[in-house]
């Protein structure tokens, strides 16, 4: 919701209330003007109109004027009765709430708000963390756009609303019409679970869906646009009745980090540096990437992500074409553009990572008994799809496909999001990333990740790369520079903490900073070691605890270090510390979360339930933030 709009509305209410108050303070004023309604009626009227929007107030004003012209007894009717008539036929408005972790749901919600206003549908946009659940009882029409975080969890900004709607405090909603857009990745077991949850919770409270929920996969934009069009057609009809007031567009303030460059309109930047920062004998290839943003006007904040549009390997495209009996010159149409199937595979479609839908469709087309058996077991299907690239699925049973058949199996290419590893206060018109090359062996063949191999191997220094900033308001340093900060980031999860430390250094923040870092070996995998030692020496980094899993017989990870330092971690939390976790969602983030609960149990002398509630409250207060993937 636009903060300027809120301020304007409040100022108007304050102004009107002052005028009413002033009109009743002077005996002379009272003699000059005798109100036709008493103080009790005025109080009832003020209470009623205080809950109305500017648009609704304009309509009510016209409604009462109409009554005064057509009904001789309208002037003497009790105000409460007249207000009841208005309440029976509310003008209504659309409230849009987004539950977003990385920005996709927010983007869909913003597009919906923009399209609604273009059609004259009064609408307000809310971040789920800024919306009070009890206000749902006052709404007429609500659309929730919800992504799903981790294993079926609500995004950080929606935890409180998600919990509220499950609680006994949730209001009954018999007069609410609603709709839900769910965003997710079908490769995960709990696909679009948060959207499904919101749908179920609202329905249970008596609300009515005015259009069926839609669950969207990673290539969601076309379907999302079609759904928005259908929903707005219904809303136009619903909200037009009795609401002829002019829609006034108020100026919208630009948010920090606003840029003309977006996911749909990326900036063409150039690569400055791609430097390997793991040792020669490391089992991993991790790159420090520097990208030039000179003259772009792009700004970002510590904690934000960089969206990278990449091109696939031409050799991989040829290998896929060979598997299905195509030469590469066959023509296909993609978004109204005609191009060769080879060009389409390189620049328009995801051709590395597989997914359950691809496997299911190819099982049907190829008749592969192995794949058909996998399709019957969802858990095995997800595991297979998550560990097998597209070219290897095609190899299960060679099948000739037309160019259109092949395209019909594939997802559209989507940009990869990387946590930014630099503070703009430090690097100015550059942006840095920490990129781990995804690489493994499949028989005698080497398989590579699409975006990581593009950045680490195929993109040469000076080469062009299309990028945009994805603001992440759920992963931000505290505004209070004196607040202590605990950062837990093994492997490439170290990236945003490099930006945090640079930012706090340049802001001369006096809050303490504690870093937990982990990887395989001290000698080969200690990312940015020299920099951390510099920050320790200068005092910007107050404490550094490391866990190198393969440097001793028993493996040691960051969660073990957290437990070893439980007493001190608890003291920092009592002193108001903020905790940040970045990296692998599947294991590391879960293990660290469990360690934090154990710290609360042991040091806070809490029961398991109380410790879980304590850690959960830290998330609600935004003192425990995660950027996991």
C-alpha positions in Angstrom: 0.0 0.0 0.0 1.3 3.5 -0.9 2.3 5.2 2.3 1.6 8.6 0.8 -2.0 7.6 0.1 -2.4 6.5 3.8 -1.0 9.8 5.0 -3.3 11.8 2.8 -6.4 9.9 3.9 -5.5 10.3 7.6 -4.8 14.0 7.1 -8.2 14.5 5.5 -9.9 12.7 8.4 -8.0 14.7 11.0 -8.9 17.9 9.1 -12.6 17.1 8.9 -12.7 16.1 12.6 -11.1 19.4 13.6 -13.7 21.3 11.6 -16.6 19.5 13.3 -14.9 20.0 16.7 -14.3 23.7 16.1 -17.9 24.2 15.0 -19.1 23.0 18.5 -16.8 25.0 20.7 -18.3 28.5 20.4 -21.7 29.6 21.6 -21.8 32.3 18.8 -21.1 29.5 16.3 -23.9 27.5 17.7 -26.3 30.4 17.5 -25.3 31.0 13.9 -25.7 27.3 13.0 -28.0 24.8 14.7 -27.3 21.3 13.6 -30.3 19.3 12.5 -29.0 16.2 14.2 -27.9 15.8 17.9 -24.5 15.0 19.3 -25.2 11.3 19.7 -26.2 11.1 16.0 -23.1 13.0 15.0 -21.0 10.5 17.0 -22.6 7.6 15.3 -22.1 9.2 11.9 -18.4 9.9 12.6 -17.9 6.3 13.8 -19.4 5.0 10.5 -17.6 7.2 8.1 -14.2 6.7 9.8 -14.2 3.2 8.3 -14.9 4.3 4.7 -12.5 5.0 1.9 -12.4 8.4 0.1 -14.2 6.8 -2.8 -16.9 5.3 -0.5 -17.3 8.7 1.3 -18.0 10.4 -2.1 -20.6 7.8 -2.9 -22.3 8.1 0.6 -22.4 11.9 0.2 -24.3 11.6 -3.1 -26.5 8.9 -1.7 -27.7 11.0 1.2 -28.2 14.0 -1.0 -30.4 11.8 -3.2 -32.4 10.7 -0.2 -33.0 14.3 0.8 -34.3 15.2 -2.6 -36.7 12.2 -3.0 -37.9 11.5 0.6 -39.6 14.1 2.7 -38.9 12.2 5.8 -35.2 11.5 5.0 -34.0 14.4 7.1 -35.7 13.1 10.2 -34.6 9.4 9.8 -32.2 8.2 12.4 -28.6 8.4 11.1 -28.0 4.8 12.2 -30.8 3.5 10.0 -29.5 5.4 7.0 -26.0 4.1 7.7 -27.4 0.6 7.8 -28.9 1.1 4.3 -25.4 2.1 3.0 -23.8 -0.9 4.7 -26.3 -3.2 2.9 -25.1 -2.0 -0.5 -21.4 -1.3 -0.1 -19.5 0.1 -3.0 -16.7 -2.3 -2.2 -13.1 -2.4 -3.3 -10.4 -4.9 -4.1 -7.7 -5.7 -1.6 -4.6 -7.5 -2.9 -2.2 -9.2 -0.4 1.1 -10.7 -1.4 3.0 -13.4 0.5 6.4 -13.3 -1.2 9.8 -14.6 -0.4 11.9 -13.8 -3.5 9.7 -11.2 -5.2 7.7 -13.3 -7.7 4.4 -13.1 -5.9 5.0 -9.4 -5.3 5.5 -8.9 -9.0 2.3 -10.7 -9.9 0.4 -8.7 -7.2 1.8 -5.4 -8.5 0.7 -6.3 -12.0 -2.7 -7.1 -10.8 -3.0 -3.8 -9.0 -1.9 -1.9 -12.0 -4.3 -3.7 -14.3 -7.2 -3.2 -11.8 -6.6 0.6 -11.6 -6.4 0.8 -15.4 -9.9 -0.7 -15.5 -11.2 1.7 -12.8 -11.4 -1.0 -10.1 -10.6 0.6 -6.7 -7.8 -1.4 -5.2 -5.2 -1.5 -2.5 -1.9 -3.5 -2.4 -0.5 -4.9 0.9 2.6 -6.8 1.9 1.2 -9.6 4.0 3.4 -8.5 6.9 1.6 -5.1 6.9 -1.9 -6.5 6.8 -4.0 -7.1 9.9 -5.9 -10.3 9.6 -8.9 -9.0 11.5 -9.5 -6.4 8.8 -10.6 -9.2 6.5 -14.0 -8.9 8.1 -14.3 -5.4 6.7 -13.3 -6.3 3.1 -15.6 -7.1 0.2 -13.1 -8.6 -2.3 -9.7 -9.9 -1.6 -7.0 -11.6 -3.8 -4.1 -13.3 -2.1 -1.0 -14.0 -4.2 1.1 -16.5 -2.3 4.4 -18.2 -3.0 5.5 -21.2 -1.0 8.8 -21.2 0.9 10.9 -24.3 1.6 8.9 -27.4 2.3 5.4 -26.0 2.2 6.1 -23.1 4.6 4.6 -19.7 4.3 7.0 -16.9 3.2 8.6 -15.0 6.0 6.4 -11.9 5.4 3.2 -14.0 5.7 3.9 -16.2 8.7 1.8 -14.0 11.1 -1.2 -13.8 8.7 -0.9 -17.5 7.9 -1.0 -18.4 11.6 -3.7 -15.9 12.4 -6.1 -17.5 9.9 -5.6 -20.9 11.6 -6.3 -19.5 15.1 -9.5 -19.0 17.1 -9.1 -15.3 16.6 -9.8 -15.6 12.9 -13.1 -13.8 12.1 -16.0 -15.3 10.3 -16.1 -14.0 6.7 -19.6 -14.7 5.3 -19.6 -11.5 3.2 -16.1 -11.8 1.8 -15.5 -12.8 -1.8 -11.9 -13.9 -2.4 -9.5 -15.5 -4.9 -6.0 -17.0 -4.5 -3.0 -17.3 -6.9 -0.4 -19.8 -5.7 3.1 -19.8 -7.0 5.5 -22.7 -6.6 7.8 -25.2 -8.2 6.2 -28.6 -9.1 9.6 -30.3 -8.5 8.9 -29.9 -4.7 6.5 -32.1 -2.8 4.4 -29.3 -1.3 3.7 -27.5 -4.6 1.9 -24.2 -4.0 1.0 -25.3 -0.4 0.8 -21.7 1.0 -1.8 -20.8 -1.7 -3.7 -23.9 -0.9 -3.6 -23.1 2.8 -5.0 -19.6 2.3 -7.7 -20.9 0.1 -8.7 -23.5 2.7 -8.5 -21.1 5.6 -10.7 -18.4 4.0 -13.3 -20.9 2.8 -13.5 -22.4 6.3 -14.3 -19.0 7.7 -17.3 -18.7 5.3 -15.7 -16.6 2.5 -16.7 -17.4 -1.1 -14.2 -17.8 -3.9 -15.4 -15.7 -6.9 -13.0 -17.6 -9.2 -11.1 -20.9 -8.7 -7.6 -20.8 -7.2 -4.8 -21.3 -9.7 -1.5 -23.0 -8.9 1.3 -21.8 -11.1 4.7 -23.4 -11.8 8.0 -21.6 -12.3 7.0 -20.5 -15.9 4.0 -18.7 -14.5 3.7 -15.4 -16.3 1.4 -16.3 -19.3 -1.1 -18.2 -17.1 -1.0 -15.6 -14.4 -1.9 -12.9 -16.9 -4.8 -14.9 -18.3 -6.1 -15.6 -14.8 -5.8 -11.9 -13.8 -7.9 -10.9 -16.9 -10.7 -13.4 -16.0 -10.7 -12.3 -12.3 -10.8 -8.6 -13.2 -13.7 -9.2 -15.6 -15.7 -10.6 -12.6 -14.6 -7.8 -10.3 -15.5 -5.1 -12.8 -19.1 -6.3 -12.8 -19.2 -6.9 -9.0 -17.7 -3.6 -8.0 -19.4 -1.3 -10.6 -22.8 -1.5 -9.0 -23.6 1.7 -7.2 -20.1 3.0 -7.5 -19.9 5.7 -10.1 -17.4 7.9 -8.2 -14.4 9.0 -10.2 -11.3 7.0 -9.7 -8.5 9.4 -8.6 -4.9 8.2 -9.3 -2.6 9.5 -6.6 1.1 9.8 -7.2 3.1 6.8 -6.0 6.4 7.3 -4.4 9.3 5.3 -5.8 10.7 2.6 -3.5 14.3 2.4 -2.6 16.1 0.4 -5.3 13.5 1.3 -7.9 14.9 1.0 -11.4 13.6 1.1 -15.0 15.2 -2.3 -15.4 13.1 -5.3 -14.4 12.7 -9.0 -15.0 10.8 -8.2 -18.2 13.2 -5.4 -19.2 16.7 -6.4 -18.0 19.8 -4.3 -18.2 22.6 -5.5 -20.6 25.7 -5.4 -18.4 29.2 -6.6 -19.0 31.3 -9.1 -17.1 34.3 -7.5 -15.4 35.7 -10.5 -13.5 35.2 -14.3 -13.1 37.8 -15.5 -10.6 37.9 -19.0 -9.1 38.2 -18.6 -5.3 38.5 -22.3 -4.3 41.9 -24.0 -4.3 43.4 -26.0 -7.1 42.6 -29.3 -5.3 39.1 -28.4 -4.1 36.3 -30.6 -5.2 34.3 -27.5 -6.0 34.6 -24.6 -8.5 33.3 -21.4 -6.8 33.6 -18.1 -8.7 33.8 -14.5 -7.5 31.9 -12.7 -10.2 32.0 -8.9 -10.8 29.5 -7.3 -13.2 29.7 -3.7 -14.4 26.5 -1.5 -13.9 28.2 1.7 -15.0 25.7 4.4 -16.2 22.7 2.1 -15.6 21.4 4.0 -12.6 20.7 0.6 -11.0 20.8 0.7 -7.2 20.5 -2.2 -4.7 20.7 -2.8 -1.0 22.6 -5.4 1.1 20.4 -8.5 1.1 19.0 -8.1 -2.4 19.4 -10.6 -5.2 20.6 -10.2 -8.8 18.4 -11.8 -11.5 20.5 -13.2 -14.3 19.1 -14.1 -17.7 21.5 -16.7 -19.2 22.0 -18.6 -22.5 22.2 -22.4 -22.6 25.1 -24.3 -24.0 25.0 -24.7 -27.8 26.6 -28.1 -27.5 23.9 -29.3 -25.0 21.2 -28.1 -27.4 22.8 -30.1 -30.2 23.0 -33.2 -28.0 19.3 -32.9 -27.2 18.3 -32.4 -30.8 20.3 -35.5 -31.7 18.4 -37.6 -29.1 15.0 -36.7 -30.7 16.1 -36.9 -34.4 16.1 -33.1 -35.2 18.7 -31.3 -37.2 18.3 -27.9 -35.5 17.1 -25.9 -38.4 13.4 -26.7 -38.0 11.3 -23.7 -37.3 9.2 -23.1 -34.2 7.2 -20.1 -33.0 7.9 -18.8 -29.5 5.8 -15.8 -28.2 5.0 -14.8 -31.7 8.6 -15.0 -32.9 9.7 -17.5 -35.5 13.2 -19.0 -34.9 15.1 -22.2 -35.4 14.7 -25.0 -32.8 18.4 -24.7 -32.0 18.1 -21.0 -31.2 15.0 -21.6 -29.2 16.8 -24.2 -27.1 19.7 -21.9 -26.5 17.8 -18.8 -25.5 14.1 -19.5 -24.8 13.8 -22.8 -22.9 15.1 -24.6 -19.8 17.2 -27.5 -21.1 19.3 -28.5 -18.1 17.2 -29.2 -15.0 14.4 -31.7 -15.5 11.0 -31.6 -13.6 8.2 -34.1 -12.9 5.9 -32.7 -15.7 8.6 -33.2 -18.3 9.2 -36.8 -17.2 5.5 -37.5 -17.1 4.9 -36.1 -20.6 8.0 -37.9 -22.1 6.9 -41.2 -20.5 3.7 -40.9 -22.4 5.2 -39.9 -25.7 8.1 -42.4 -25.6 6.2 -45.4 -24.0 9.2 -46.0 -21.7 8.2 -48.6 -19.1 10.8 -47.3 -16.7 9.5 -43.8 -16.8 5.9 -44.9 -16.7 6.6 -46.8 -13.5 8.3 -43.8 -12.0 5.3 -41.6 -12.8 3.1 -43.9 -10.6 5.2 -43.1 -7.5 5.2 -39.3 -6.9 8.1 -39.4 -4.4 10.4 -41.5 -6.7 9.3 -39.3 -9.7 10.4 -36.1 -7.8 13.7 -37.7 -6.7 14.4 -38.9 -10.3 13.5 -35.5 -11.9 15.5 -33.6 -9.4 18.7 -35.6 -10.1 18.4 -36.2 -13.8 19.0 -33.7 -16.5 16.7 -33.4 -19.6 19.2 -34.9 -22.0 19.5 -38.0 -19.8 15.7 -38.4 -19.5 15.5 -38.4 -23.3 18.2 -41.1 -23.3 16.0 -43.5 -21.4 14.2 -44.4 -24.6 15.2 -42.7 -27.9 12.1 -41.3 -29.5 11.7 -39.2 -32.6 9.9 -35.9 -31.9 8.9 -33.0 -34.0 10.2 -29.5 -33.1 6.8 -28.6 -31.8 6.6 -31.8 -29.7 9.9 -31.0 -28.1 9.0 -27.5 -27.3 5.7 -28.7 -25.8 7.7 -30.7 -23.3 9.9 -27.9 -22.1 9.5 -25.1 -19.6 10.3 -21.5 -20.6 13.7 -20.2 -19.5 13.5 -18.3 -16.3 16.3 -16.1 -14.8 18.4 -17.4 -11.9 18.5 -15.3 -8.7 21.8 -14.9 -6.9 22.3 -13.3 -3.5 24.4 -10.2 -4.0 27.8 -10.4 -2.5 28.6 -6.7 -2.3 27.5 -3.4 -0.8 27.0 -0.6 -3.2 28.5 1.8 -0.7 31.7 -0.3 -1.2 31.7 -1.1 -4.9 29.7 1.8 -6.5 28.6 0.9 -10.0 29.4 -2.8 -9.7 27.6 -5.8 -8.4 29.4 -9.0 -7.1 28.2 -12.6 -6.9 29.5 -15.8 -5.4 28.6 -18.6 -7.8 29.2 -22.3 -7.3 29.5 -24.2 -10.6 26.9 -27.0 -10.6 28.8 -30.0 -12.0 28.6 -33.8 -11.7 29.4 -36.9 -13.7 26.7 -39.0 -15.5 28.6 -42.0 -16.7 31.4 -40.6 -18.8 29.6 -37.4 -19.5 29.9 -34.2 -17.4 26.7 -32.4 -16.6 26.6 -28.7 -15.8 24.1 -26.2 -14.4 22.7 -23.8 -16.9 23.2 -20.5 -15.3 26.3 -21.3 -13.3 28.2 -22.8 -16.3 27.2 -19.7 -18.3 28.7 -17.3 -15.7 31.7 -19.5 -14.8 32.7 -20.9 -18.2 30.9 -19.5 -21.3 30.7 -15.8 -20.5 34.0 -14.2 -21.2 35.3 -11.0 -19.5 33.7 -8.1 -21.4 30.8 -10.3 -22.5 27.2 -9.2 -22.2 24.8 -10.5 -19.5 21.2 -9.3 -18.9 20.5 -8.6 -15.3 18.0 -6.9 -12.9 17.7 -6.3 -9.2 15.2 -8.4 -7.1 14.6 -6.5 -3.9 14.4 -8.8 -0.9 12.7 -7.0 2.0 12.7 -10.2 4.0 16.5 -10.3 4.3 17.7 -6.9 5.5 20.1 -5.5 8.1 18.5 -3.9 11.2 17.9 -0.2 10.9 19.6 0.2 14.2 23.3 0.2 13.6 24.0 -0.7 17.2 22.1 -4.0 17.0 24.2 -7.1 17.2 24.1 -9.4 14.1 24.7 -13.2 13.9 25.3 -14.5 10.3 25.3 -18.2 9.5 26.3 -18.9 5.9 28.2 -22.1 4.8 29.5 -22.4 1.2 28.1 -19.9 -1.3 25.6 -18.9 1.5 28.5 -16.5 2.5 27.5 -14.1 -0.3 25.0 -11.8 1.4 27.2 -11.6 4.5 30.0 -10.2 2.5 27.6 -7.4 1.5 26.4 -7.1 5.1 29.9 -6.6 6.5 30.8 -4.1 3.7 27.6 -2.2 4.4 28.2 -2.1 8.2 31.8 -1.1 7.7 30.9 1.8 5.4 28.1 2.9 7.7 30.5 2.9 10.7 27.9 0.7 12.5 28.9 0.1 16.0 26.8 -3.1 16.5 28.8 -6.4 16.9 29.0 -8.8 14.0 29.4 -12.6 14.4 30.0 -14.9 11.4 29.6 -18.7 11.3 31.1 -20.1 8.1 31.5 -23.7 7.0 32.7 -25.7 4.0 34.7 -28.8 3.2 38.3 -27.9 3.9 40.2 -25.0 5.4 43.0 -25.0 2.8 40.9 -25.3 -0.3 37.4 -23.9 0.5 37.7 -21.0 2.9 35.9 -18.4 0.7 37.1 -14.8 1.1 39.5 -15.9 3.9 41.8 -12.8 3.5 38.8 -10.4 3.7 37.4 -12.0 6.9 40.8 -11.8 8.5 41.0 -8.1 7.6 37.6 -7.5 9.1 38.6 -9.4 12.2 41.7 -7.3 12.6 39.9 -4.0 12.1 37.2 -5.0 14.6 34.3 -4.8 12.1 33.9 -8.6 12.5 33.7 -9.3 16.2 33.8 -13.0 16.1 34.3 -15.8 13.5 33.5 -19.4 14.0 34.3 -21.9 11.2 33.4 -25.5 10.5 35.3 -27.5 7.9 33.6 -30.8 7.6 36.4 -32.9 6.1 39.3 -31.7 8.1 38.7 -34.3 10.8 37.4 -37.8 11.1 33.9 -36.7 12.3 32.2 -34.2 10.1 31.5 -30.8 11.7 29.0 -28.3 10.4 27.9 -24.8 11.3 25.0 -26.0 13.4 27.5 -27.8 15.6 29.5 -24.6 16.1 26.2 -22.8 17.0 25.5 -25.4 19.7 29.1 -25.2 21.0 28.6 -21.5 21.5 25.1 -21.8 22.9 25.7 -19.7 26.0 27.1 -16.8 24.0 24.5 -17.1 21.2 21.8 -16.9 23.9 23.4 -13.8 25.5 23.5 -12.1 22.1 19.8 -12.9 21.5 19.0 -11.5 25.0 20.9 -8.3 23.9 18.7 -8.0 20.8 20.8 -9.8 18.2 19.4 -10.4 14.7 20.0 -13.9 13.2 20.5 -14.4 9.4 20.8 -17.8 7.7 21.7 -18.2 4.0 22.3 -21.4 1.9 21.0 -24.8 1.4 17.3 -25.2 2.4 17.1 -29.0 2.3 19.5 -29.8 5.1 21.6 -26.9 6.5 18.7 -24.5 7.2 16.7 -27.2 8.9 19.7 -28.3 11.0 20.5 -24.7 12.0 16.9 -24.0 12.9 16.9 -27.1 15.1 20.1 -25.9 16.8 18.6 -22.5 17.5 15.6 -24.2 19.2 18.0 -26.3 21.3 19.9 -23.1 22.3 16.5 -21.7 23.5 15.7 -24.9 25.4 19.0 -25.3 27.1 20.0 -21.7 27.8 16.5 -20.3 28.3 15.3 -23.2 30.4 12.3 -23.6 28.1 10.1 -26.5 27.1 10.3 -27.7 23.5 7.0 -26.0 22.6 8.1 -22.7 24.3 11.5 -22.8 22.5 9.8 -23.3 19.1 7.5 -20.4 19.9 10.4 -18.2 20.9 12.3 -18.9 17.7 9.1 -18.4 15.6 8.5 -15.1 17.3 12.0 -14.0 16.3 10.9 -14.6 12.7 7.7 -12.6 13.1 9.8 -9.7 14.6 12.2 -10.0 11.7 15.0 -10.8 14.0 15.4 -14.2 12.4 15.7 -14.0 8.6 16.5 -16.6 6.1 17.6 -16.6 2.4 17.6 -20.3 1.6 17.3 -22.2 -1.6 
